[in-house]
Amino acid sequence: MMRARWIFALAAGLWLAAGSRDAFDGWIDATVLPPLALATSVEVKDRDGDLLRAYTVSDGRWRLRVDLASVDPRYIDMLLNYEDRRFRDHAGVDLQALARAVLQAARSGRVVSGGSTLTMQVARLLEEGTTGQVGGKLRQMRVALKLERELSKDEILSLYLLLAPFGGNLEGVRAASLSYFGKEPTRLTPAEAALLVAIPQSPESRRPDRAADRAEAARDRVLDRAVRFGLIEGEEARAALTEPVPGIRKPFPAFAPHLADRARTADPTLGEHILTIDRDLQKRLETLAAETVRARGSQMQIAIVVADHRSGEILASVGSSGFQDEKRQGFVDMTQALRSPGSTLKPLVYALAFDEGLAHPETVIDDKPMSFGTYAPQNFDRQYRGEVRLREALQLSLNIPVVALTDALGPAKLISAMGKAGMKYRIPGNQPGLAVSLGGVGVSLQDLVQLYAALARGGVALPLVWRLDGERAGGARVVSAVAAWQVGDILAGLAPPPGAPANRLAYKTGTSYGHRDAWAIGYDGQHVIGVWMGRADGTPVPGAFGADVAAPVLFQAFSRLKQALTPQPPAPAATLLVANRQLPPPLQRFRPRNAAFAEVNAPKVDFPPDGAEVELLRTSEDRPGLKVKVSGGTAPFTWLIDGAPMAVGSPDREIILALSGAGFVTLSVIDAEGRSARSRVRLW
């Protein structure tokens, strides 16, 4: 009978235990977990995956994505050793740790150690619950047990790495490492790892930027425990104890802020944007931009774009010298602003003229006063050079020759070529005129870089891209490979700015009307760089010329890009490499549309003839003088020496010009019809 009772009692106990277990399991299974898909900071990264810029989540917290593989293993070891040594073994609640915590509290009358597991801490962080209250603890235990059934240990640990509080608005080990150490948590020193273990236990009272002494003491306790359990050597720990605790928070990376904003605006649902930017290069050029404008007043601004013209990838994009500089309107992305390009479109005009068979780099063209209907352009320096080769005309950036070429081409052809190059533009009045070739059109720095990339690539446009996973569209041919090479060869012969290396960088400068925009754009065999300088509001910058302010920055940018230029490609096989007198007669001299009428009775310098050596005379004012004589043409005549007027409106065909001294000079005469002649002589 007694035996039957024991059997019955045992069975009842087992049934009750099983029922309790099932009830407990049902209770755990019924637990409603908080959302596990947590909002994280939108991140913009460079081509190598390095962080360019991050954005806070909606409530202003820094919470950056992180996983176990991206965190130093030593930090993980210290964390588990200090917070939850049996993490890999328990089911979410460590009964042994809880019992120990209760006994210690009973003996000392205060809380000596906590019994929370990392899983329980994750439960609390997910629900943003309390720590000390009994009800809160029970809720954490229930959620922790549920988490252990739904997630793997690594997934739970990853949640802790994402949510652990580190003071202020910092959440997660990655945000803390970037803010306190200025680096990713992939590789940490023992001192850094120990500090990151210590802070979450009391994140506000152990903030290094506010309580460095308490943060240091807590860190040292973690180091001591790590030594006792053999995680680090004693000597390594002693060295770690001497490492100072960071006293300030470092700003989060904010490189290429304008481009990062563009990426986020283009796809606001994407959590990670990978750009073609090279972060180290971007950083160097942002520093260069800030250094450049520092001594140029409070409103001067700058923008720089660097691209690999072989791939079309933008490697650096500096929209301003300082994103948060309100005086300079640094928030405006000047790589996208439409501004007058000044003379930077001239190489395209020359390339089109070469393609059309209108001219050759060695073709002679007149630089003299001309009128094109009611339009009468002038050179920037208001001087004239007479007869010049097109090579010289482009290198000197003369206005009259390029307008004459544009007139022969038709401005619509120039606009069409800009469209083929993928450029967006704005034409005042929507009617292109001859002034387009001198900057009478609005274009952006990025589009100008794209145009020069086409010239550098042999005349084929390839749209520039700034997203690494972006679509790569094919490009259209803008000019022939021969014309593109000829223009590049001319630009490579341009003298560099004072102090810059004579490295045959193919480059062009430009200055818009009223000194509102200063430009310099150049390329070698692989890269193209564009520089714009001016004021973001478009007001003039007196005395700012592209050659003086932007060109030196261009050469500095190339030096910060690489040590030596990539060589330009050789001339295409079809390139005509001859002197002027060896050209076909129609190419020896550029003839405008009315050339057949203009050449009749054209002026000619009879004396001194071209190439002569002439002894100077003495004028009545006892100054050196030169006797000159012209035949043909229509009086009155204007005589120039090296482009400077020496006699204006002279009715005589033979006069004496007063000079300042001897040497080689270029003598030019222009008649009443605007026709000219030139003679190069040596005076002694």
Long-range contacts (C-beta under 8 A, 24 or more apart in sequence): 27-142, 28-142, 28-145, 28-146, 28-149, 29-146, 29-149, 31-142, 31-143, 31-145, 31-146, 33-126, 33-143, 33-146, 33-147, 33-150, 34-126, 34-127, 34-143, 35-126, 36-126, 36-151, 36-159, 38-63, 38-162, 38-163, 39-63, 40-64, 40-65, 40-162, 40-271, 41-65, 41-175, 42-264, 42-270, 42-271, 42-272, 42-273, 43-271, 43-272, 43-273, 44-256, 44-259, 44-260, 44-263, 44-264, 44-272, 44-273, 44-275, 45-272, 45-273, 45-274, 45-275, 46-255, 46-274, 46-275, 46-277, 46-278, 46-279, 46-282, 47-274, 47-275, 47-276, 47-277, 47-278, 47-313, 47-468, 48-278, 48-279, 49-274, 50-279, 51-178, 51-184, 51-253, 51-279, 52-253, 52-254, 52-255, 52-256, 52-260, 52-275, 52-277, 52-279, 52-282, 53-252, 53-253, 53-254, 53-255, 53-256, 53-257, 53-260, 54-252, 54-253, 55-264, 56-169, 60-169, 61-169, 61-170, 61-171, 62-169, 62-170, 62-171, 62-172, 62-175, 62-179, 62-252, 63-162, 63-163, 63-171, 63-172, 63-175, 64-172, 64-174, 64-175, 64-178, 65-162, 65-174, 65-271, 65-272, 66-158, 66-161, 66-162, 66-172, 66-173, 66-174, 66-185, 67-158, 67-161, 68-154, 68-157, 68-158, 68-161, 70-174, 70-184, 70-185, 70-186, 71-161, 71-173, 71-174, 71-185, 71-186, 72-185, 72-186, 72-187, 72-188, 72-193, 74-188, 74-190, 74-193, 74-231, 74-232, 75-173, 75-185, 75-188, 75-193, 75-196, 75-197, 76-157, 77-226, 77-231, 78-193, 78-194, 78-197, 78-222, 78-226, 78-231, 79-118, 79-197, 80-118, 81-225, 81-226, 81-229, 81-231, 82-197, 82-198, 82-222, 82-225, 82-226, 83-118, 83-121, 83-197, 84-117, 84-118, 84-119, 86-117, 87-117, 87-118, 87-119, 87-153, 87-157, 88-153, 90-117, 90-119, 91-145, 91-148, 92-117, 92-119, 92-120, 92-141, 92-144, 92-145, 92-146, 92-147, 92-148, 93-117, 93-119, 93-120, 93-141, 93-144, 93-145, 116-140, 117-144, 118-156, 118-157, 118-160, 119-144, 119-147, 119-148, 119-156, 120-144, 121-160, 121-164, 122-147, 122-156, 122-159, 122-160, 122-163, 123-147, 125-159, 125-160, 125-163, 125-164, 125-165, 126-159, 126-163, 164-200, 165-199, 165-200, 165-203, 166-196, 166-199, 166-200, 166-203, 166-207, 167-199, 167-203, 167-204, 167-206, 167-207, 167-208, 167-209, 167-210, 168-207, 168-249, 178-250, 178-252, 178-253, 179-249, 179-250, 179-252, 180-208, 180-209, 180-246, 180-249, 180-250, 181-246, 181-250, 182-250, 189-240, 189-243, 190-223, 190-226, 190-232, 190-236, 190-237, 190-239, 190-240, 191-219, 191-223, 191-240, 191-241, 191-243, 192-243, 194-219, 194-220, 194-222, 194-223, 194-226, 194-240, 195-219, 195-222, 195-245, 197-222, 198-222, 208-245, 208-246, 208-247, 209-246, 209-247, 209-248, 209-249, 212-245, 212-247, 215-245, 216-245, 219-245, 254-323, 255-279, 255-282, 255-283, 255-286, 256-282, 256-316, 256-317, 256-318, 256-319, 257-319, 257-323, 258-317, 258-319, 258-320, 258-323, 258-333, 258-335, 258-336, 259-314, 259-317, 259-319, 259-333, 259-466, 261-333, 262-333, 262-466, 263-466, 263-467, 273-467, 274-467, 274-468, 274-469, 275-466, 275-467, 275-468, 276-313, 276-314, 276-315, 276-465, 276-466, 276-467, 276-468, 277-314, 277-315, 277-316, 277-317, 277-466, 278-315, 278-316, 281-306, 281-315, 281-316, 281-560, 281-561, 282-315, 282-316, 282-317, 282-318, 284-560, 285-316, 285-318, 285-557, 285-560, 286-318, 286-321, 288-553, 288-556, 288-557, 288-560, 289-318, 289-320, 289-321, 290-321, 290-322, 292-321, 292-533, 292-553, 293-321, 293-328, 293-533, 296-549, 298-327, 298-328, 299-327, 299-328, 299-535, 299-536, 299-537, 299-539, 300-328, 300-533, 300-534, 300-535, 300-541, 301-328, 301-329, 301-330, 301-332, 301-334, 301-533, 301-534, 301-535, 301-536, 302-334, 302-531, 302-532, 302-533, 302-553, 303-333, 303-334, 303-335, 303-337, 303-445, 303-531, 303-532, 303-533, 304-335, 304-529, 304-530, 304-531, 304-532, 304-553, 304-557, 305-335, 305-445, 305-446, 305-449, 305-529, 305-530, 306-527, 306-528, 306-529, 306-557, 306-561, 307-449, 307-450, 307-453, 307-464, 307-527, 307-528, 307-529, 308-526, 308-527, 309-452, 309-453, 309-454, 309-456, 309-457, 309-462, 309-523, 309-526, 309-527, 309-528, 310-457, 310-526, 311-462, 312-453, 312-462, 312-463, 312-464, 312-465, 312-472, 312-475, 313-464, 313-465, 313-466, 313-468, 314-446, 314-464, 314-465, 314-466, 315-527, 315-561, 317-446, 317-466, 320-536, 328-536, 329-536, 329-537, 330-536, 332-536, 334-445, 334-532, 334-536, 335-444, 335-445, 335-446, 335-532, 336-444, 336-445, 336-446, 337-444, 337-445, 337-536, 338-424, 338-425, 338-426, 338-442, 338-443, 338-444, 339-442, 339-443, 339-444, 339-445, 339-512, 339-516, 339-517, 339-532, 339-534, 339-538, 340-439, 340-440, 340-441, 340-442, 340-512, 340-513, 340-516, 340-517, 341-439, 341-441, 341-443, 341-448, 341-510, 341-512, 341-517, 341-519, 342-438, 342-439, 342-509, 342-510, 342-511, 342-512, 342-513, 342-517, 342-518, 342-519, 342-546, 343-397, 343-399, 343-402, 343-438, 343-439, 343-508, 343-509, 343-510, 343-511, 343-546, 344-439, 344-448, 344-508, 344-509, 344-510, 344-519, 344-521, 344-546, 345-414, 345-418, 345-436, 345-437, 345-439, 345-441, 345-443, 345-451, 346-394, 346-397, 346-402, 346-437, 346-508, 347-394, 347-452, 347-455, 347-487, 347-490, 347-491, 347-508, 348-414, 348-417, 348-418, 348-421, 348-451, 348-455, 348-478, 348-479, 349-402, 349-405, 349-406, 349-409, 349-414, 349-437, 350-390, 350-394, 350-402, 350-405, 350-486, 350-487, 350-490, 351-455, 351-459, 351-478, 351-479, 351-483, 351-484, 351-486, 351-487, 352-405, 352-409, 352-413, 352-414, 352-417, 352-479, 352-483, 353-390, 353-405, 353-408, 353-409, 354-479, 354-480, 354-482, 354-483, 354-486, 354-487, 355-479, 355-480, 355-482, 355-483, 356-408, 356-409, 357-586, 357-587, 358-405, 358-408, 358-409, 358-590, 359-390, 359-405, 359-587, 359-590, 360-390, 360-486, 360-576, 360-583, 360-587, 361-389, 361-390, 361-391, 361-486, 361-489, 361-490, 362-389, 362-390, 362-391, 362-578, 362-579, 362-580, 362-583, 363-389, 363-390, 363-580, 363-583, 363-587, 363-588, 363-589, 363-590, 364-388, 364-389, 364-390, 364-580, 364-588, 364-589, 364-590, 365-389, 365-390, 365-393, 365-401, 365-404, 365-405, 365-589, 365-590, 366-400, 366-401, 366-404, 366-590, 366-675, 366-676, 367-393, 367-398, 367-400, 367-401, 367-643, 368-400, 368-668, 368-670, 368-674, 368-675, 368-676, 369-400, 369-670, 369-674, 370-400, 370-403, 370-404, 370-674, 371-674, 372-403, 372-404, 372-407, 372-434, 375-403, 375-433, 375-434, 375-435, 377-403, 377-434, 377-435, 377-438, 380-511, 381-643, 383-640, 383-643, 383-644, 383-645, 384-640, 384-643, 384-668, 384-670, 384-676, 385-642, 385-643, 385-666, 385-668, 386-640, 386-643, 386-666, 386-667, 386-668, 386-669, 386-670, 386-676, 386-677, 386-678, 387-668, 387-676, 387-677, 387-678, 389-580, 390-590, 391-490, 391-493, 394-487, 394-490, 394-491, 395-490, 395-491, 395-493, 395-494, 397-508, 397-509, 397-510, 399-438, 401-590, 402-437, 402-438, 403-434, 403-437, 403-438, 404-590, 404-592, 405-437, 405-590, 406-434, 406-436, 406-437, 407-434, 407-592, 407-593, 408-590, 408-592, 408-593, 411-436, 411-437, 415-441, 417-478, 417-479, 418-443, 418-451, 420-461, 420-476, 420-477, 420-478, 421-447, 421-450, 421-451, 421-454, 421-461, 421-476, 421-478, 422-447, 422-450, 422-461, 422-463, 422-475, 422-476, 423-447, 423-448, 423-450, 423-451, 439-510, 439-512, 439-513, 445-519, 445-530, 445-532, 446-530, 448-519, 448-521, 448-530, 449-521, 449-528, 449-529, 449-530, 451-478, 452-508, 452-521, 452-522, 452-523, 452-528, 452-530, 453-523, 453-528, 454-478, 454-479, 454-484, 455-479, 455-484, 455-487, 455-488, 455-523, 456-484, 456-488, 456-506, 456-523, 456-524, 456-525, 456-528, 457-484, 458-484, 458-485, 458-569, 458-572, 459-483, 459-484, 481-572, 482-571, 482-572, 482-574, 482-575, 485-569, 485-571, 485-572, 485-575, 486-575, 488-523, 488-568, 489-568, 489-571, 491-522, 492-568, 496-551, 496-555, 497-547, 497-548, 497-551, 497-552, 497-555, 499-552, 500-551, 500-552, 500-555, 501-555, 501-559, 503-564, 503-565, 504-565, 504-568, 505-554, 505-555, 505-558, 505-565, 506-568, 507-551, 507-554, 509-545, 509-546, 509-547, 509-550, 509-551, 510-546, 511-544, 511-545, 511-546, 511-547, 514-540, 515-540, 515-541, 515-542, 515-543, 515-544, 515-545, 516-540, 516-541, 518-544, 518-545, 518-546, 518-548, 518-549, 518-550, 519-546, 519-550, 520-546, 520-547, 520-550, 520-551, 520-553, 520-554, 521-554, 522-554, 522-555, 522-558, 524-558, 524-565, 524-566, 524-567, 524-568, 525-565, 525-566, 525-567, 525-568, 525-569, 526-566, 527-558, 527-561, 527-562, 527-566, 529-554, 529-557, 529-558, 529-561, 531-557, 598-673, 598-675, 599-675, 601-632, 601-633, 601-634, 602-632, 602-633, 602-671, 602-675, 602-677, 603-630, 603-631, 603-632, 603-633, 603-637, 603-669, 603-670, 603-671, 603-675, 603-676, 603-677, 604-630, 604-631, 604-632, 604-633, 604-677, 605-629, 605-630, 605-667, 605-669, 605-677, 605-678, 605-679, 606-630, 606-631, 608-667, 608-679, 608-681, 609-679, 609-681, 610-678, 610-679, 610-680, 610-681, 611-680, 611-681, 612-679, 612-681, 612-682, 613-681, 613-682, 613-683, 613-684, 614-681, 614-682, 614-683, 614-684, 615-683, 615-684, 616-659, 616-662, 616-683, 616-684, 617-656, 619-656, 619-658, 621-658, 623-658, 623-659, 624-658, 624-659, 624-660, 624-661, 624-662, 624-683, 625-656, 625-657, 625-658, 625-659, 626-656, 626-657, 626-659, 626-667, 626-683, 627-654, 627-655, 627-656, 628-654, 628-655, 628-656, 628-657, 628-667, 628-669, 629-653, 629-654, 630-654, 630-669, 630-671, 630-677, 633-669, 633-671, 633-672, 633-673, 633-675, 633-677, 634-671, 634-672, 634-673, 635-671, 635-672, 636-671, 636-672, 637-669, 637-670, 637-671, 637-672, 638-669, 638-670, 639-667, 639-668, 639-669, 640-667, 640-668, 640-669, 640-670, 641-665, 641-666, 641-667, 641-668, 642-666, 643-668, 659-683
